[in-house]
Amino acid sequence: MLASEAAKLQIPRANRNLVHLATQTHYAFGMSESLTSEPPTVVSAQARVRSLHIPSPKRLARHSGGWHGFFPYYAGFPEDFASSVIASAGLAKTASVLDPWNGSGTTSFAASRLGLRSVGVDLNPVMAIVAKARALAPSEADTIEPLGHEILQRAERENAPIERNDPLSNWYGPSTAQCLRAIERSARVILLGRSTITDSDVRLENISSIASAYYIALFALCRQLIGKFRSSNPTWLRIPRVGERRVGVPKADIYQAYRAILRDMAQSLALGISRTDDVAPSNIMVADSSTEKIPGKFDLVLTSPPYCTRIDYTAATRIELAVIAPLVRQSVGDLSRQMMGSTRVPLLMPEVQDTWGSTCLQFLEQVRKHRSKASSGYYTRTHLDYFAKLSKSMANIASAMKDGGISIIVAQDSYYKDISNPLPSIIVEMAEMSSLRLVRREDFSTGRTIAASHPYGRNYRSMSVATESVLCFVKGKGR
């Protein structure tokens, strides 16, 4: 019985997580052209799922060049995967697409380019800027360098000293941090209007694509200057040790590097000039899919949840969060704790639910009983936090779908020590609790895993191959 399996965990039930910061945004869709004018009822949802073209969701090196090379943030799948799946879904011209873990905006970008309206949700404000910049129209390429010159001219006139608690000072010496902040402040003053920065709040979901592009250039500049602090994972930056020398770069070199990045961005964007600027609207929300009710009803969900491998996704965007610190009202620590897959123990223990499914409860029991240090304490609690957020997110996803709608979730299995974590199977059981029926599953073997880079994992197992599963659900009867 599920209840008895939950009891075996010997974990006290507690109040639900009270952390709740994300702002809910209502969105009015406009009409747009789509892949087909036929209503989805002409072909049954199950038949459409079976006819989906599902390539491998693995990301390859060829996916990281050109314009998209300016967005080196981990994504669950590449653009060609998203485009292939969406284009083969038989959606009507009035259909809308949702990604509740939008990340760098792969789903929203692909849907928009296919003429479908979309909503992308992510808790990390950096990802909202990334997704917005990614959607910049090729027709804007010619404005990037001239406007960048104006930003640097204004920054040159800045003489405000760097604030003592400015997070850029974690990595850069005073004059370098001051120069970088002056560029950011200049871009903020020139490009962000009152719909983004109000008298009482900052609404990054309203930032324009062109403004976001200059923040992306500044992200790239900061990463370029900070090479000595890269960790074993090249996308992550470590915090300097006490007494360690910070980075110092002359202002002229910083300006030259920023201009070079803007020039490369303009050239890369211009190469996509064959893409039409007549695309469907995409709404990017800074919100938490585990606590927010997502506004609207969607025909298709295409997404990939964060890995269940204790990854601090805020650590992957430390420098970016430092750059946009004046625009963020939440501390990095609080954001990290709120993120799904956080390495931080929740302030309040999540309540164990039978609706997580027997596979999840059995896995948690194995973790609790593992012989390794802290398995019964810290590691059990962080896994509980992950599955609590996943379960709530699955319920919110189902609630946001139309009856007969399709949900496609890409998930990867993993290991805790030597214990298999069958995340795709766990998602299937949670989805069933929310009236989402599995119609199709495609599995792909992959050796590219973040967990495989952890040196201690080899103490428990010799293989680092994982299975990436594409899970296709239909809500309700779905015919």
Secondary structure, 3 states (H helix, E strand, C coil): CHHHHHHHCCCCCCCCCCCCCCCCCCCCCCCCCCCECCCHHHCCHHHHHHCCCCCCCCCCHHHHCHHHHHCCCCCCCCHHHHHHHHHCCCCECCCEEEECCCCCCHHHHHHHHCCCEEEEEECCHHHHHHHHHHCCCHHHHHHHHHHHHHHHHHHHHCCCCCCCCCHHHHCECHHHHHHHHHHHHHHHHHHCCCCCECCCCECHHHCCHHHHHHHHHHHHHHHHHCHHHECCCCCCECCCCCCCCCECCCHHHHHHHHHHHHHHHHHHHHCCCCCCCCCCCEEEEECCCCCCCCCCCEEEEEECCCCCCCCCCCHHHHHHHHHCHHHCCCCHHHHHHHCCCCCCCCCCCCCCCHHHCHHHHHHHHHHHHCCCCCHHHHHHHHHHHHHHHHHHHHHHHHHHEEEEEEEEEEEECEEECCEEECHHHHHHHHHHHCCEEEEEEEEEEECCCCHHHCHHHHHCCCCCCEEEEEEEEEECCCC
